[in-house]
Amino acid sequence: MTAPQKRTAALKSDPRMQQYFGNEDERRAMTQAMFDQAAPGYDNAEALTALGSGAWYRREVLQRNGLKPGMTLLDVAAGTGLVTVAGHELVGPQGRVWALDPSPGMLAELRKKVDVETIVAYAESIPLPDQQVDFVSMGYALRHVGDLNLAFAEYLRVLRPGGRVCIMEISRPQSRWLRGLMHFHISVIVPVLARLTRRHADVKRLWEYYGDTIESALEPEPILDALRRAGFADVQCSVTMGVFREYTGRRP
């Protein structure tokens, strides 16, 4: 059984995921609807979830992993542009940025912040020619990808030789107590605070789903193996603050 097949089987057998969808088509339809609905209140809820990280951390990660002025960046699963904005600042006026996401609602919020090219699409099928970008980023969305092999093969395809991929993700704490505390914070506290701020109330179900996907997320080694199978070199995983993971690799 391949890694994506194992991932799909695990998701279907996980009771946390069964309440949301039964197959990949249902997952895509459900998540797009949730993201579209929650888009206006997404940034407010994300700020409450950041746990001390935020714009400074996203920018530092991109810069540390090689994003430089003049580069071409593809930000996959860009959402409302939290990573895209940091990347746009780093590549500067001589660079170029594409923001890709399956949710038109999220991209509409992104375009309010930054003037970049947007693409409505999934990570598994990127509508760009081969070898078009220097850097592929993805911020906290890997757990929403249905087929890692297809996604990583697409990342490699659109990268120029020597180009890099940098995937930021929230990791599941080792301690059962800390995992429970994180899940409660993300799926209960954040939606309540978001509602009390009166910014937007439609993030509750999305953040509940976020908490469940963190609990159901793959461990690092299968992700690193999928990056290697796709053809990436210098594949690594680092952890910051015990929670935030960075998966990186280079196209040879």
DONU-691837 format. One record per residue (C-alpha): residue in one letter; y, x, z. Coordinates in steps of 0.2 Angstrom, whole numbers, padded with zeros to 4 digits, always signed. Each point is the difference from the previous one (the first is absolute). Layout:
aYXZ;...
# end
This chain:
m+0000+0000+0000;t+0017+0007-0005;a+0015+0002+0012;p+0009-0016-0007;q-0016-0010+0001;k-0003+0006+0018;r+0018-0004+0004;t-0001-0018-0007;a-0017-0003+0009;a+0008+0006+0016;l+0015-0012-0002;k-0011-0015-0004;s-0011+0003+0015;d+0015+0003+0012;p+0004-0016+0009;r+0019+0005+0000;m+0000+0000-0019;q-0010-0015-0003;q+0013-0011+0007;y+0012+0006-0014;f-0011+0001-0016;g-0017+0000-0007;n+0001+0011-0015;e+0013+0012-0009;d+0008-0014-0010;e+0003-0010+0016;r+0007+0016+0008;r+0012+0003-0013;a+0006-0018-0001;m+0002-0001+0019;t+0009+0016+0003;q+0012-0002-0014;a+0005-0017+0007;m+0002+0007+0017;f+0010+0014-0005;d+0011-0011-0011;q+0003-0012+0014;a+0004+0014+0013;a+0010+0011-0012;p+0018-0006+0007;g-0006+0004+0018;y-0011+0015-0003;d+0012+0014+0003;n+0005-0007+0017;a-0018-0002+0005;e-0004+0018-0006;a+0014+0007+0010;l-0008-0008+0016;t-0017+0007-0005;a+0006+0018-0004;l-0005+0007+0017;g+0014+0013+0000;s-0002+0005-0018;g+0011-0007-0014;a+0011+0006-0014;w+0001+0018+0007;y-0019+0001+0000;r-0003-0007-0017;r+0013+0012-0007;e-0007+0015+0009;v-0018-0003-0005;l+0005-0001-0019;q+0011+0015+0001;r-0014+0010+0010;n-0013-0004-0013;g+0010+0006-0015;l+0012-0014-0006;k+0015+0009-0007;p+0016-0003-0010;g-0002-0004-0018;m-0018-0006+0002;t-0007-0016-0007;l-0008-0011+0014;l-0012-0015+0000;d+0000-0010+0016;v-0015-0011+0000;a-0001-0016+0011;a+0019+0003+0002;g+0003-0016+0008;t+0018-0002+0005;g+0003+0018-0004;l-0001+0009+0017;v-0008+0015-0007;t+0009-0002-0017;v+0017+0001+0007;a-0005+0017+0009;g-0008+0006-0016;h+0016-0005-0011;e+0011+0010+0012;l-0011+0015-0001;v-0002+0001-0019;g+0019-0003-0003;p+0009-0005-0015;q-0010+0012-0011;g-0016-0008+0005;r-0009-0016-0005;v-0008-0013+0011;w-0013-0014-0004;a-0004-0013+0014;l-0016-0009-0003;d-0006-0015+0010;p-0010-0016-0003;s+0012-0011+0009;p+0016-0006-0010;g+0007-0006+0016;m-0001+0018+0008;l+0007+0008-0015;a+0015-0012+0000;e+0004+0006+0017;l-0002+0018-0005;r+0013-0002-0015;k+0013-0006+0013;k-0001+0018+0008;v-0002+0012-0015;d+0001+0001-0018;v-0017+0005-0007;e-0012-0006-0013;t-0012-0012+0007;i-0018-0005-0006;v-0010-0015+0006;a-0018+0007+0000;y-0014+0006+0011;a-0005+0018+0005;e-0016-0002-0010;s+0009-0003-0016;i+0016+0009-0002;p+0009-0005-0017;l+0007+0018-0003;p-0006+0013-0013;d-0010+0015+0005;q+0009+0015+0009;q+0017-0009+0003;v+0004+0004+0018;d+0001+0015+0011;f-0003-0009+0017;v-0009-0016+0005;s+0004-0007+0017;m-0008-0015+0009;g+0006-0006+0017;y-0011-0009+0012;a-0009-0010-0013;l-0016+0009-0003;r-0010-0013+0010;h+0005-0013-0012;v-0007+0008-0015;g-0016-0008-0006;d-0008+0015-0010;l+0005+0018+0006;n-0009+0008-0014;l+0010-0009-0014;a+0016+0002+0010;f-0002+0019+0002;a-0006+0002-0018;e+0016-0008-0005;y+0011+0011+0011;l-0008+0015-0008;r+0002-0007-0017;v+0019-0003+0001;l+0003+0017+0009;r+0005+0015-0010;p-0010+0016+0003;g+0005+0007+0017;g+0006-0017+0006;r-0003-0006+0017;v-0005-0016+0009;c+0006-0005+0018;i-0008-0015+0008;m+0008-0005+0017;e-0011-0012+0011;i-0001-0006+0017;s-0016+0006+0009;r-0011-0009+0012;p+0002+0008+0017;q-0016+0007+0007;s+0002-0008+0017;r-0006-0018+0001;w+0014-0004+0012;l+0013+0007-0012;r-0007-0009-0015;g+0001-0016+0010;l+0018+0003+0005;m+0005+0005-0018;h-0008-0016-0007;f+0009-0011+0013;h+0016+0009-0004;i-0001-0002-0019;s-0008-0018-0001;v+0008-0008+0015;i+0016+0009+0007;v+0008+0005-0017;p-0001-0018-0007;v+0007-0007+0016;l+0014+0012+0000;a+0003-0003-0019;r+0002-0018+0003;l+0011+0002+0015;t+0012+0011-0010;r+0001-0015-0012;r-0001+0011-0015;h-0015-0008-0007;a-0016-0009+0008;d-0012+0002-0015;v-0007+0017+0006;k-0012-0007+0013;r-0016-0002-0011;l+0004+0016-0010;w+0001+0011+0016;e-0016-0008+0007;y-0008+0005-0016;y+0007+0018+0002;g-0007+0001+0017;d-0017-0005-0006;t+0000+0012-0015;i+0004+0014+0012;e-0016-0004+0010;s-0010-0002-0016;a+0007+0016-0009;l-0011+0014-0006;e-0001+0016+0009;p+0008+0015-0008;e-0016+0009-0007;p-0004-0014-0013;i+0018+0000-0006;l+0000+0019-0001;d-0016-0001-0010;a+0007-0013-0012;l+0015+0011-0003;r-0012+0015-0004;r-0010-0011-0011;a+0015-0005-0010;g+0003+0018-0004;f+0014+0005+0013;a+0000+0018+0008;d+0007+0006+0016;v-0005-0017+0008;q+0006-0001+0018;c+0003-0013+0014;s+0012+0003+0014;v+0005-0010+0015;t+0018-0002+0008;m+0003-0008+0017;g-0019-0004+0001;v+0003-0016-0011;f+0007+0005-0017;r-0011+0008-0013;e+0005+0009-0016;y-0013+0002-0014;t+0005+0013-0013;g-0007+0008-0015;r+0005+0009-0016;r-0004-0003-0018;p-0007+0017-0006;
# end
